[in-house]
Amino acid sequence: MLNGKVVLITGGTGSFGKKCTETILKQAKPKKLIIFSRDELKQYEMAQTFSDRQYPCMRYFLGDVRDKERLNRAFSGVDIVIHAAALKQVPAAEYNPFEAVKTNILGAQNIINVASDQGVKKVIALSTDKAANPINLYGATKLCSDKLFIAGNAYVGRGDSVFSVVRYGNVIGSRGSVIPFFLEKRKTGMLPITDPRMTRFWITLEQGVNFVLESLEHMVGGELYVPKLPSMNLMDLAKAIAPECRTEIIGIRPGEKLHEVMIPKDDARRTIEYDHYYIIQPDFRFWGHRFNGNGGKPVAEDFEYNSGTNPRRLTVDEMRGIVNAK
């Protein structure tokens, strides 16, 4: 699908962007692959791995999703946008709320407007489990972003642009996640545990990238994709990473949940189940025909996709194998 296309990744120098770039260059031959981000050092470092000499399709474009004029220039001639740029550190967003709003909400609005104006064919935006029933500002801004992208399909009117969203759980080993934190704390002989009952959904970076690219291929616009993932208890995670360490309960931090939800009960009536993922359909009746006959089946009315009740669990040995393979 990406052969001969011009593809742009916002936040392209992040963990997801770098792995997505690697995957696209292995699997396809895009006409151009544009890395759009605001950090010149990270772009320079990424260009040492994916140079335009070795990969003539590569382009590096400095800019910020807050800057509509710069986006307008960057999106010229682009066919596909993968939107991964975000301010995602929960404590930082709580302390700097307007900055999170500018990037995660106003940035989303800019992307929708510019993509529509420039005739971008497909835009797929990355979301987070924290956007479902959010209790922190980061989750609230991403929920708002999700709503904007879904409604963007109506906003473009007769235009050719379509917008979809992918939502998944914690990425194993990504920057800011608990696994690198535990690996560092292992050196001290003690792991701090917020709550022994806590559970989370887990996905590897490779799985996340592949799911986004598969969703990009199949998207028709307006849907929110949720992969079927395993969950794991925080105490089991500690055993997988540092079984020799003692643990100390420190309490749940502000903005954290005991269990994460990726599909709330209120969305069950609009959720369709497939073999490996779910789709939350848009709440607009005039888009219903887009999802007819595509092989999905409705979930139960009281369905909730919750890491605490999820029957699919990662074992200690499975997680240890994943972490050791990194």
PyMOL commands that set and color helices and strands:
alter all, ss='L'
color gray80, all
select helices_A, chain A and resi 15-27+40-49+68-74+90-95+97-118+129-131+137-155+178-188+205-218+234-241+265-270+285-291+316-325
alter helices_A, ss='H'
color red, helices_A
select strands_A, chain A and resi 6-10+32-37+58-62+80-83+122-126+162-166+170-171+190-193+199-203+224-227+231-233+246-249+261-263+271-273+277-280+297-298+305-306
alter strands_A, ss='S'
color yellow, strands_A
deselect
rebuild
show_as cartoon
